[in-house]
Amino acid sequence: MIKNKLKRLGVIACTAVLALAVVGCNGDNVENGNENESENNNANENVETNLGKQLDYKIIGIDAGAGVVQSAEQAVEDYDLDFTVQTSSGAAMTQALADAIENEEPIIVTGWSPHWKFSKYDLKYLDDPKESFGGAETINTIARLGLSEEMPNANKILDQFYWSTDDMEYVMLQVNEGAAVEDVARQWVDDNQDKVSEWTEGAEAVDGESIKLAYVAWDTEIASTNVIGLVLEDMGYDVTLTQVEAGPMWAAVASGDADAIVAAWLPGTHAKYISDYKDEVVDLGPNLEGAKIGLVVPSYMDINSIEDLAE
Ligand code: PBE
């Protein structure tokens, strides 16, 4: 829908020359009631020729503890950019992205996949020739020390938890469209009993044993933690899901306050956390393969590489 709207407005053609002539774009914006103060100023005064200035030299980040924010800061250094990474939250970042696209404005966000934003909007990753954001990632399940001995059935289920990018994106998209995550998890589990039975294979049901999973309010982790939490509940566990920041999440599984997390992005995104805690946790391996992080922009922006942000 949004893609069509953009095409109708001729914004793709317009933004192709955005860096050179914002005046042309202002015409569209004013006509459609999306006036933008800084762009209007530019029209009245000097023509704004610099993308950095249009963006206020800001990359829209998420929470400070997120690996993607730390990698974005690394990119600023590696590419010698004048930008700063503005921290906020996953929800604030996707809202800023939605607003920018609605107003056909440029924006750069710290992004990751899987994520529903790629289904909803026409977006692209900026090339990263210096590899500040690393390469392909997996999302791993991490257990506390002693879990396999003390809670072998839960450990087995967590160890066997493995799903695809499509599975996770389906859950994320439903939640983004307004469904309660508990309901979406229930539906996904009911509809995917073949997969769920692979995760529970060889594990015995229990009678109300407590288990605690910690997670961060990233859309990916909200989806995965709720799904595996429900599977554990169906196997008789009394499951507590605790939402915390990234640092405390890792600290919780390392100290044993949490029994497990399914939110470890490796090898790059959470490299610092896994190296801090490597002797205090057990890595049960990937629950998803083919994840990625980087700088993401709307496809209508006329830049393709992080190098294009350097002056
Ligand atoms: N993320 C989603 C997290 C890991 C999961 C990419 C925002 C991070 O950057 O730490």
Residues whose N, C-alpha, C, O or C-beta is under 5 A from the ligand:
A	BS01	PBE	G65 A66 G67 V68 V69 W112 W218 W265 T269 I293
